[in-house]
Amino acid sequence: MNTGTELWLFAVSLGASALGGMLGMASGIFIVPVLTMFGHVDIRSAIGASIVSVIACSCSSAAPFLKGRLTNVRLAIVLETATTAGALSGVLLAGAIPASYLFFIFGMILLLSAQQMLAKRRDPALAPTQPFTGRSTTRRLDSSYLDRALGRNIAYRVERLPMGMILMYGAGLISALLGIGSGVLKVPAMDTALRLPIKVSSATSNFMICVTAAVSAGAYLVRGDIVAPIAGPVALGSVVGAILGAHFLMSFSNDRIRLLFVVVLVALAAQMFLAAFGTDLFRGTA
Amino acid sequence: MSGRTIKPIRIESLLAGVLNVGTWLASVVIAAGLVLSLFYERTPFPTGAQVVTAGIGLFILLPILRVILMLTIFVKERDYKFAAAAAVVLLIIFAGFAIGILSK
């Protein structure tokens, strides 16, 4: 591993993470394709490096959300029982799944992300009209946050927790398999099942990502799947990129850039599918 | 961490502080390791790569520390249902390590 490679990895991760951060996405979804296709890193090392950067991004961006009281800490720990269980299953599966399948699943997730980016998210949590009822434990998850734009406290309630837990299990599993934060699966869980306000679900899902990723990262680290000369620059680049990306979050939400990203995601998906069906070609260079 | 009325706001600012400091610490260790590996590229030094691995280890420890903190706070608040959730999460994380060691 020479200086050039180290700098290249750092720069690429910085770029991927900054771009991801601008769109409110995790960087992992870009890091694995870029590392495997352009860096000729083998997919398991790429996943190992990516999962560390996912932890780094999640930890480094959690503080402002926590201080702004957007993160629902209680809900997070309850959902984490499902995401970590999913991640544990993912770790168990990861060894048994051939690389070509991993490329294929990754391609599917990229397409799903593209589709989600096209469909604009509507805020599912409007002010609750019914009185708060239900089981006491579930109701203790309800909370409120101060919306700075609206200048008032918004109360919200958590709905359909069991369905949310099932989707979170799936998100954890995919996260461990592919080394991504899998926000792409958490968004539907938060929006359609739990019906949380967007700001709360972004903050809470970001908060949960590091703990979910810790399960697989821990397993991959002790197993020796995390290659320090790759994972180090990638993690560092991601932290710097995430900080930069967060600063530009507001100004880059226009439609043209969303469309550009949809194109990028679809192109990456196509590449991943090619790799899935022609692994021999890629393995030669890995 | 003193006093028995730890309000949710305190949980949140405490966690924010820990995550912030931890991120900085891990990043600095990784950066130091990378710089070291640039300078001692060819020497069989207790080197770069090992320091970088330590930094990566710190990043992985950070979420674990966060769950342990939440567990302690929930227990202190006698909020046993959420403490139980935190304990389950912690056990699953350790199970991940165990699987990693066993499948080496």
Chai-1 contact restraints between the chains, C-beta under 6 A:
chainA,res_idxA,chainB,res_idxB,connection_type,confidence,min_distance_angstrom,max_distance_angstrom,comment,restraint_id
A,T3,B,L38,contact,1.0,0.0,6.0,A-B,restraint_1
A,V52,B,I56,contact,1.0,0.0,6.0,A-B,restraint_2
A,V52,B,F59,contact,1.0,0.0,6.0,A-B,restraint_3
A,I55,B,F59,contact,1.0,0.0,6.0,A-B,restraint_4
A,A56,B,F59,contact,1.0,0.0,6.0,A-B,restraint_5
A,C59,B,L19,contact,1.0,0.0,6.0,A-B,restraint_6
A,C59,B,T23,contact,1.0,0.0,6.0,A-B,restraint_7
A,C59,B,L62,contact,1.0,0.0,6.0,A-B,restraint_8
A,S60,B,T23,contact,1.0,0.0,6.0,A-B,restraint_9
A,A62,B,L19,contact,1.0,0.0,6.0,A-B,restraint_10
A,A63,B,A16,contact,1.0,0.0,6.0,A-B,restraint_11
A,A63,B,L19,contact,1.0,0.0,6.0,A-B,restraint_12
A,A63,B,N20,contact,1.0,0.0,6.0,A-B,restraint_13
A,L66,B,E12,contact,1.0,0.0,6.0,A-B,restraint_14
A,L66,B,L15,contact,1.0,0.0,6.0,A-B,restraint_15
A,L66,B,A16,contact,1.0,0.0,6.0,A-B,restraint_16
A,K67,B,A16,contact,1.0,0.0,6.0,A-B,restraint_17
A,V73,B,I11,contact,1.0,0.0,6.0,A-B,restraint_18
A,R74,B,F82,contact,1.0,0.0,6.0,A-B,restraint_19
A,I77,B,M70,contact,1.0,0.0,6.0,A-B,restraint_20
A,I77,B,F82,contact,1.0,0.0,6.0,A-B,restraint_21
A,I77,B,A85,contact,1.0,0.0,6.0,A-B,restraint_22
A,I77,B,A86,contact,1.0,0.0,6.0,A-B,restraint_23
A,V78,B,A85,contact,1.0,0.0,6.0,A-B,restraint_24
A,E80,B,V89,contact,1.0,0.0,6.0,A-B,restraint_25
A,T81,B,A85,contact,1.0,0.0,6.0,A-B,restraint_26
A,T81,B,V88,contact,1.0,0.0,6.0,A-B,restraint_27
A,T81,B,V89,contact,1.0,0.0,6.0,A-B,restraint_28
A,T84,B,V89,contact,1.0,0.0,6.0,A-B,restraint_29
A,T84,B,I92,contact,1.0,0.0,6.0,A-B,restraint_30
A,A85,B,I92,contact,1.0,0.0,6.0,A-B,restraint_31
A,L88,B,I92,contact,1.0,0.0,6.0,A-B,restraint_32
A,L88,B,A95,contact,1.0,0.0,6.0,A-B,restraint_33
A,L88,B,G96,contact,1.0,0.0,6.0,A-B,restraint_34
A,V91,B,G96,contact,1.0,0.0,6.0,A-B,restraint_35
A,V91,B,I99,contact,1.0,0.0,6.0,A-B,restraint_36
A,G95,B,S103,contact,1.0,0.0,6.0,A-B,restraint_37
A,T137,B,K81,contact,1.0,0.0,6.0,A-B,restraint_38
A,C210,B,P63,contact,1.0,0.0,6.0,A-B,restraint_39
A,V211,B,P63,contact,1.0,0.0,6.0,A-B,restraint_40
A,A214,B,I60,contact,1.0,0.0,6.0,A-B,restraint_41
A,A214,B,P63,contact,1.0,0.0,6.0,A-B,restraint_42
A,A214,B,I64,contact,1.0,0.0,6.0,A-B,restraint_43
A,A214,B,I93,contact,1.0,0.0,6.0,A-B,restraint_44
A,V215,B,I93,contact,1.0,0.0,6.0,A-B,restraint_45
A,V215,B,G96,contact,1.0,0.0,6.0,A-B,restraint_46
A,A217,B,I60,contact,1.0,0.0,6.0,A-B,restraint_47
A,G218,B,I60,contact,1.0,0.0,6.0,A-B,restraint_48
A,G218,B,G96,contact,1.0,0.0,6.0,A-B,restraint_49
A,G218,B,F97,contact,1.0,0.0,6.0,A-B,restraint_50
A,A219,B,G96,contact,1.0,0.0,6.0,A-B,restraint_51
A,A219,B,I99,contact,1.0,0.0,6.0,A-B,restraint_52
A,A219,B,G100,contact,1.0,0.0,6.0,A-B,restraint_53
A,V222,B,F97,contact,1.0,0.0,6.0,A-B,restraint_54
A,V222,B,G100,contact,1.0,0.0,6.0,A-B,restraint_55
A,V222,B,I101,contact,1.0,0.0,6.0,A-B,restraint_56
A,R223,B,G100,contact,1.0,0.0,6.0,A-B,restraint_57
A,R223,B,K104,contact,1.0,0.0,6.0,A-B,restraint_58
A,A228,B,A49,contact,1.0,0.0,6.0,A-B,restraint_59
A,A228,B,V52,contact,1.0,0.0,6.0,A-B,restraint_60
A,A228,B,T53,contact,1.0,0.0,6.0,A-B,restraint_61
A,P229,B,A49,contact,1.0,0.0,6.0,A-B,restraint_62
A,A231,B,I56,contact,1.0,0.0,6.0,A-B,restraint_63
A,G232,B,I30,contact,1.0,0.0,6.0,A-B,restraint_64
A,G232,B,L34,contact,1.0,0.0,6.0,A-B,restraint_65
A,G232,B,V52,contact,1.0,0.0,6.0,A-B,restraint_66
A,L236,B,I30,contact,1.0,0.0,6.0,A-B,restraint_67
A,L236,B,A31,contact,1.0,0.0,6.0,A-B,restraint_68
A,V239,B,S27,contact,1.0,0.0,6.0,A-B,restraint_69
